[in-house]
Amino acid sequence: MLHSRIPCDIVSSKDEFCGGYNTFVANPEEDLTTDSFLGHLHGKVFGPRNAAESCPETRSPRLPALDALRGLIIVVMALDHANQFIAHGKVGLEQWVGQFPNYQGDELAFLTRFVTHPAAPGFFFLLGAGMVLLATSRRQRGWDNWRIRKHLIVRGILLILFQFFVENPAWGIGQPSGSTVYFGVLYSLGGAMIIGTLLLHLPTRWLAGLSALLIVSTELLLPSARTGFVEYAPVLRLWLVPGYTRGMLVLYPVMPWLGVMGLGMAYGRWLSQDSERACQGGLWLGAAAILLFIPIRLGGGFGNIRPWQGDGWIGFLNVVKYPPSIVFLLITLGVDLLLFGWFARLVAGPTAILWPLVVFGRTPLFFYVTHLYLYGYMGQLIAPEGIGIQRMYPYWVVGLVILFPLCWLY
């Protein structure tokens, strides 16, 4: 059941749920941990868990830079959720139809939301990369294709169950009981993972092309915003059109996010074949994506879903996320790829500066579930009616301080 509070973005890694590589297995001979929410891989078979493992290291399909990126995006995701639970600072959803968020010049409120946008695309991208790296490692251990598919399908189903039975109750903390069922990021990650098992053996060019087609087709097939709020068929909601229908609220339909996951799968192929060039190439791809964002956004046509109205820099950067517009994916995945390339360089050097992020990035599902309840109850204890965004920030940090030793021990 979903209550009146609506979530935004979510997370992941050490749980194999979201493409992570620690597999959710009961067999100790697997020698892997049980938390692989977004593409995380570690264990003896993959080498030691320490910051000395650099991106150019090709002996292990797991790259610490991926853990660091995953850790950063779950940290900023926590900021968004702390804002919702504690500050009650959400001004609306960046949706394809209806009223668009209006920050009325409040730069802090906008930036608090904007910096969290790379999280959801990062989760799906890392999921795709993680699935490919996992499949590669399992083939080396003698697994056949069916066993790999079954392994991933089970984890996809578990993610969907977590959506309904673990995540959704957290959004109801302090809220009146409701009857709406929420289909959020975990549902979409699980659905994309299940369908993605059919794409694992496509040639890389076909995989990348199909993924791009899914993203572009989302805008081509999306109904006109002029139709207003319509109760589309449930299957259309679950696959393509976010919104409310017959007691179900879908914010993350599978089709566009499957495209993002597919791009991550293509990038995972590159990582598995030549991790050094893939890490360096991530910097160039990220920069190119951000540069491409500018003319498409200025043009105001296809790729925006809702064009810029010329209302300042906030309006320029305030783009449609539900479903993800092309400009949204360009700027967010661009940032994710730049960060990954930068983290790869930092990890390659004699520094432990990324260690806290790596700790978070290796326990994403645990972090995700725990942080929802932590900030939810924190908000009820501190200020049930909400506080200002400025006052929310220290509580966000306090939450991270509490979560860090828990994740480290986990």
Secondary structure by P-SEA (a helix, b strand, c coil): cccccccccccccccccccccccccccccccccccccccccccccccccccccccccccccccaaaaaaaaaaaaaaaaaaaaaaccccccccccccccccccccaaaaaaaaaaacaaaaaaaaaaaaaaaaaaaaaaaacccaaaaaaaaaaaaaaaaaaaccccccccccccccccbbbbcaaaaaaaaaaaacccccccaaaaaaaaaaaaaaaaaaccccccccccccaaaaacccccccccbbbccccaaaaaaaaaaaaaaaaaaccaaaaaaaaaaaaaaaaaaaaaaaaaccccccccccccccccccccccccccaaaaaaaaaaaaaaaaaaaaaaacccccaaaaaaaaacaaaaaaaaaaaaaaaaaaccccccccccaaaaaaaaaaaaaaaaaac
